[in-house]
């Protein structure tokens, strides 16, 4: 049985909330969640820490059926995130700040969200 789009959205939203809390607990300031540009795409989390602007892609799964979540951020997805980051910076008139791209993988335990695992790769691409 496949998950519905609505179930996938709920899982993704829950994962982004877990990732945001994880980052805040590590001293990051969440600048924006779900930055969307037209139908081109979305950046899950934009954060700041130590003068660096960080664009974060979050991959969330309830199962390992599709493999390791972090491996799903392929070259094409990386290029899209880079382009969205440029658009964000142009819209916000940001031109003189260090940036990096992180990936956070969330595996949500079926029984208890507290048992979820978080893997954070800084400067992933």
SVG drawing of the C-alpha trace seen along z (x, -y; Angstrom):
<svg xmlns="http://www.w3.org/2000/svg" viewBox="-4 -44 35 46">
<polyline fill="none" stroke="black" stroke-width="0.4" points="0.0,0.0 1.4,-3.4 1.1,-6.5 -1.2,-9.3 0.2,-12.7 -1.6,-14.0 0.2,-11.5 3.5,-12.3 2.9,-16.0 2.1,-15.4 5.2,-13.2 7.3,-15.9 5.9,-18.7 6.5,-16.7 10.1,-16.0 10.7,-19.7 9.4,-20.6 11.7,-18.0 14.6,-19.4 13.8,-23.0 13.8,-22.1 17.0,-20.1 18.7,-23.1 17.4,-25.6 18.6,-23.3 22.1,-23.5 22.0,-27.3 20.7,-28.0 18.2,-30.8 15.5,-29.7 15.1,-32.6 12.3,-31.0 10.6,-27.7 9.3,-26.5 10.6,-29.3 8.8,-28.7 9.4,-30.3 6.5,-29.9 6.2,-26.3 10.0,-25.9 10.5,-24.5 11.0,-25.0 13.8,-25.3 12.7,-23.5 14.6,-25.6 16.7,-28.7 18.7,-29.2 21.6,-31.3 24.5,-30.5 27.8,-32.2 27.2,-34.7 26.5,-31.9 23.3,-31.6 22.3,-27.9 19.9,-26.4 18.6,-23.0 17.0,-20.2 15.0,-17.9 14.3,-14.3 11.8,-12.4 10.6,-8.8 8.7,-6.5 10.3,-3.5 13.6,-2.5 11.8,-1.1 13.3,-3.9 16.8,-3.6 18.8,-6.2 17.0,-9.5 20.2,-11.5 21.0,-9.7 17.9,-11.1 19.4,-14.6 20.9,-13.9 22.8,-16.3 19.6,-17.5 18.0,-18.3 21.2,-20.0 21.2,-22.3 17.6,-23.2 18.3,-24.1 21.3,-26.2 19.1,-28.1 16.4,-28.7 19.1,-30.0 20.2,-32.5 16.6,-33.6 16.1,-34.0 19.2,-36.1 18.2,-38.3 14.7,-38.8 16.0,-39.6 18.9,-41.8 21.5,-39.6 24.9,-39.8 27.7,-39.6 27.3,-36.6 28.8,-33.1 26.4,-30.4 26.3,-26.6 23.9,-23.8 23.0,-21.2 20.9,-18.0 19.0,-16.6 17.6,-13.1 14.8,-12.2 13.6,-8.6 10.3,-8.8 9.6,-5.9 6.1,-4.5 5.3,-4.1 6.8,-7.3 8.0,-10.5 10.5,-10.8 12.3,-7.8 12.9,-9.5 16.5,-9.6 18.1,-12.8 21.2,-12.8 22.6,-16.3 25.2,-16.7 26.7,-20.2 28.1,-21.5 26.6,-18.5 27.1,-19.9"/>
</svg>
